[in-house]
Amino acid sequence: MIGLLFSATMIASPPLAAEEYRAGLESRADAAQARLHFLRAAEEFERAWNSGERNTGIARNMAQSRFLAGDVGRAIRDYRRGLRLAPHDHELLEGLTSVRERISYPLASDRGSSLSPVEASSGLDRIAVSWHRLAWGAIALSALGWFLLARGWRSSRRELLGLGLGSIVVAAALGGWLGWEDHRLRSHWAEPTAVVVSATDLRTGNSEEYPRRIEVRLPAGTELRVLGERGGWLQVELPDGTTGWVSSSFVVQVD
């Protein structure tokens, strides 16, 4: 499976990144050596990303390399980077879901609330057709409607006028709904977010001197909504609404 992923996604990758990724696959018998190669590949993808080569392929490959290197926090960060660019990319969504499933999220309180992220539901989740195909379908339906409307106008055929007008109305409604869903998803992924890369405590203030907000530690991979920043600490919100502070040394922010 990983080999297929390599052949499918590394074609347009920076040469050194692809070389290190391939070496990682070939070194799987030596876990430590393989992780080192995957880490180097991730760093090359990071360098390409920071130089302005920002696209879903780089984000996906960077996240996969991070995950295989054992860095689930930065893997989630990188998947979220890609989803900021393309919120309807199924491969990015599936990759993010797969990494999240590897994390053991503890209960944040005795009420049973978990640290696991809660994604906003979408009407698109109940449709087997992708957002992009639906968008092209709306465009095609609109074009057909205008064609029928023009033919009906020239021939004075009321049935063509009715079909044309109906097609345009349906296309406009579908396009409006898709536009609303797209805006909502882009707003969701654009929220200021930090991801824990090394287990840490959530505290009531921006210092180690403040008590812990919750008893459990935040595991690597925990996703936090950023509310503010002060003195090297981030004020964050957990998925269940609990707020507190974490040291910026233990998290990475999604850029």
C-alpha positions as CSV (number, residue, x, y, z in Angstrom):
1,M,0.0,0.0,0.0
2,I,2.8,2.4,0.9
3,G,4.6,1.5,-2.3
4,L,1.6,2.3,-4.4
5,L,1.3,5.6,-2.5
6,F,4.9,6.4,-3.3
7,S,4.5,5.7,-7.1
8,A,1.3,7.8,-7.2
9,T,2.3,10.8,-5.3
10,M,6.1,11.3,-5.5
11,I,6.3,11.9,-9.3
12,A,6.4,15.7,-9.0
13,S,8.2,15.8,-5.7
14,P,11.6,17.5,-5.1
15,P,14.3,14.9,-6.3
16,L,16.0,14.7,-2.9
17,A,12.7,14.3,-1.0
18,A,11.7,11.5,-3.4
19,E,15.1,9.8,-3.0
20,E,14.9,9.9,0.8
21,Y,11.4,8.6,0.8
22,R,12.4,5.7,-1.4
23,A,15.3,5.0,0.8
24,G,13.0,4.9,3.8
25,L,10.8,2.3,2.1
26,E,13.8,0.2,1.3
27,S,15.0,0.4,4.9
28,R,11.8,-0.7,6.6
29,A,13.6,-3.7,8.1
30,D,15.6,-1.2,10.2
31,A,13.0,1.0,11.8
32,A,15.4,3.6,13.1
33,Q,17.1,4.0,9.8
34,A,13.8,4.2,7.9
35,R,12.5,6.9,10.2
36,L,15.7,8.9,9.6
37,H,15.1,8.8,5.8
38,F,11.5,9.7,6.2
39,L,12.4,12.6,8.5
40,R,14.9,13.9,5.8
41,A,12.2,13.6,3.2
42,A,9.8,15.6,5.3
43,E,12.4,18.3,5.8
44,E,12.9,18.6,2.0
45,F,9.2,18.9,1.5
46,E,9.1,21.5,4.3
47,R,11.8,23.4,2.5
48,A,9.9,23.3,-0.8
49,W,6.7,24.4,1.1
50,N,8.5,27.4,2.8
51,S,10.0,28.4,-0.6
52,G,6.5,29.0,-2.0
53,E,5.9,25.6,-3.6
54,R,2.5,25.2,-1.9
55,N,0.2,22.6,-3.3
56,T,-1.8,19.6,-2.2
57,G,0.8,17.2,-3.5
58,I,3.6,18.7,-1.4
59,A,1.3,18.9,1.7
60,R,0.2,15.2,1.3
61,N,3.7,13.9,0.8
62,M,5.1,16.0,3.6
63,A,2.4,14.7,6.0
64,Q,2.9,11.1,4.9
65,S,6.7,11.4,5.5
66,R,6.1,13.0,8.9
67,F,3.8,10.2,9.9
68,L,6.2,7.5,8.7
69,A,8.9,9.2,10.7
70,G,6.8,8.9,13.8
71,D,5.8,12.6,14.1
72,V,2.0,12.5,14.2
73,G,1.7,16.1,15.4
74,R,3.4,17.6,12.4
75,A,1.7,15.1,10.1
76,I,-1.6,16.4,11.2
77,R,-0.3,20.0,10.8
78,D,0.7,19.2,7.2
79,Y,-2.6,17.6,6.3
80,R,-4.4,20.6,7.6
81,R,-2.1,22.8,5.6
82,G,-3.2,21.0,2.4
83,L,-6.9,21.2,3.4
84,R,-6.6,25.0,3.8
85,L,-5.7,25.0,0.1
86,A,-8.2,22.3,-1.0
87,P,-10.9,21.6,1.6
88,H,-12.6,19.0,-0.7
89,D,-9.5,16.9,-1.4
90,H,-10.5,13.3,-0.4
91,E,-6.9,12.0,-0.2
92,L,-6.0,14.7,2.3
93,L,-9.1,14.0,4.4
94,E,-8.6,10.3,4.4
95,G,-4.9,10.7,5.4
96,L,-5.9,13.1,8.2
97,T,-8.5,10.7,9.4
98,S,-6.0,7.8,9.3
99,V,-3.5,9.6,11.4
100,R,-6.1,10.7,13.9
101,E,-7.2,7.1,14.4
102,R,-3.7,6.2,15.6
103,I,-3.9,8.7,18.5
104,S,-5.2,7.6,21.9
105,Y,-7.2,10.6,23.0
106,P,-7.8,10.6,26.8
107,L,-11.0,11.9,28.4
108,A,-10.6,15.6,29.2
109,S,-13.0,15.5,32.2
110,D,-15.2,13.2,34.3
111,R,-18.1,14.2,32.0
112,G,-16.6,12.0,29.4
113,S,-15.6,14.7,26.9
114,S,-12.8,13.6,24.6
115,L,-9.8,15.6,23.2
116,S,-10.6,14.1,19.7
117,P,-11.5,16.8,17.1
118,V,-15.1,17.2,16.0
119,E,-15.5,18.0,12.4
120,A,-18.4,20.0,11.1
121,S,-20.9,17.8,9.2
122,S,-21.7,18.5,5.6
123,G,-24.5,17.6,3.3
124,L,-21.8,16.5,0.9
125,D,-20.9,13.7,3.2
126,R,-24.2,12.0,2.2
127,I,-23.5,12.3,-1.5
128,A,-21.2,9.9,-3.4
129,V,-20.3,12.5,-6.0
130,S,-17.4,14.9,-5.2
131,W,-17.8,18.6,-4.8
132,H,-15.8,19.2,-8.0
133,R,-18.0,17.0,-10.1
134,L,-21.1,18.6,-8.7
135,A,-19.7,22.0,-9.6
136,W,-19.0,21.0,-13.2
137,G,-22.5,19.4,-13.3
138,A,-24.0,22.7,-12.2
139,I,-22.0,24.6,-14.9
140,A,-23.1,22.0,-17.6
141,L,-26.7,22.2,-16.5
142,S,-26.7,26.0,-16.7
143,A,-25.2,25.9,-20.2
144,L,-27.8,23.4,-21.3
145,G,-30.5,25.6,-19.8
146,W,-29.4,28.7,-21.7
147,F,-29.1,26.7,-24.9
148,L,-32.7,25.4,-24.5
149,L,-33.9,28.9,-23.6
150,A,-32.3,30.3,-26.7
151,R,-33.8,27.5,-28.9
152,G,-37.2,27.9,-27.4
153,W,-37.1,31.7,-27.9
154,R,-36.2,31.4,-31.5
155,S,-38.8,28.6,-32.3
156,S,-41.4,29.9,-29.9
157,R,-41.7,26.5,-28.3
158,R,-42.9,26.8,-24.8
159,E,-41.7,23.4,-23.7
160,L,-38.2,24.3,-24.5
161,L,-38.5,27.6,-22.8
162,G,-39.8,25.8,-19.7
163,L,-37.1,23.2,-19.7
164,G,-34.4,25.9,-20.2
165,L,-35.7,28.1,-17.4
166,G,-36.1,25.1,-15.1
167,S,-32.5,23.9,-15.8
168,I,-31.1,27.4,-15.1
169,V,-33.0,27.6,-11.8
170,V,-31.8,24.2,-10.7
171,A,-28.2,25.0,-11.7
172,A,-28.3,28.3,-9.8
173,A,-29.7,26.5,-6.7
174,L,-27.1,23.8,-6.9
175,G,-24.3,26.3,-7.5
176,G,-25.4,28.4,-4.6
177,W,-25.5,25.5,-2.2
178,L,-22.0,24.3,-3.4
179,G,-20.7,27.8,-2.9
180,W,-22.0,28.0,0.6
181,E,-20.5,24.6,1.5
182,D,-17.2,25.6,0.0
183,H,-17.1,28.9,2.0
184,R,-18.1,27.0,5.2
185,L,-15.4,24.4,4.8
186,R,-12.7,26.9,3.8
187,S,-13.6,29.0,6.9
188,H,-13.4,25.8,9.1
189,W,-9.9,24.9,7.9
190,A,-8.7,28.5,8.0
191,E,-9.3,28.8,11.7
192,P,-6.1,29.5,13.7
193,T,-5.0,26.1,14.8
194,A,-2.1,24.6,16.7
195,V,-1.2,20.9,17.0
196,V,0.6,19.3,19.9
197,V,3.9,17.7,18.9
198,S,5.0,16.6,22.3
199,A,2.7,15.7,25.3
200,T,2.1,18.7,27.4
201,D,-0.2,20.2,30.1
202,L,-3.0,22.6,29.6
203,R,-2.7,25.3,32.2
204,T,-4.9,28.1,33.6
205,G,-2.3,30.8,32.7
206,N,0.7,31.5,30.6
207,S,3.3,30.0,32.9
208,E,4.4,26.7,34.4
209,E,3.5,28.2,37.8
210,Y,-0.2,28.1,37.0
211,P,-2.1,24.9,37.8
212,R,-3.3,22.5,35.2
213,R,-6.7,23.2,33.7
214,I,-7.3,19.4,33.2
215,E,-5.7,16.4,34.9
216,V,-4.7,14.6,31.7
217,R,-1.8,15.6,29.4
218,L,-2.5,16.6,25.9
219,P,-1.0,13.9,23.7
220,A,0.9,14.5,20.5
221,G,-1.6,15.1,17.7
222,T,-4.2,17.0,19.8
223,E,-5.6,19.8,17.7
224,L,-6.3,23.2,19.4
225,R,-8.0,26.3,18.3
226,V,-5.7,29.3,18.9
227,L,-7.4,32.2,20.8
228,G,-4.3,34.4,21.5
229,E,-0.6,34.4,22.3
230,R,1.4,36.0,25.1
231,G,5.0,35.5,26.2
232,G,5.7,32.3,24.4
233,W,2.4,30.8,25.4
234,L,-0.7,30.2,23.4
235,Q,-4.3,30.5,24.7
236,V,-6.2,27.7,23.2
237,E,-9.5,26.0,23.1
238,L,-10.1,22.2,23.3
239,P,-12.7,20.5,21.0
240,D,-15.1,20.4,24.0
241,G,-14.8,24.1,24.6
242,T,-12.3,24.0,27.5
243,T,-9.8,26.9,27.3
244,G,-6.3,27.2,28.7
245,W,-2.7,27.9,27.9
246,V,0.1,25.7,26.4
247,S,3.7,26.5,25.9
248,S,4.5,27.2,22.2
249,S,7.5,24.9,22.6
250,F,5.2,21.9,22.5
251,V,3.0,22.8,19.6
252,V,3.2,23.8,15.9
253,Q,0.8,26.2,14.3
254,V,-0.8,25.6,11.0
255,D,0.4,28.1,8.5
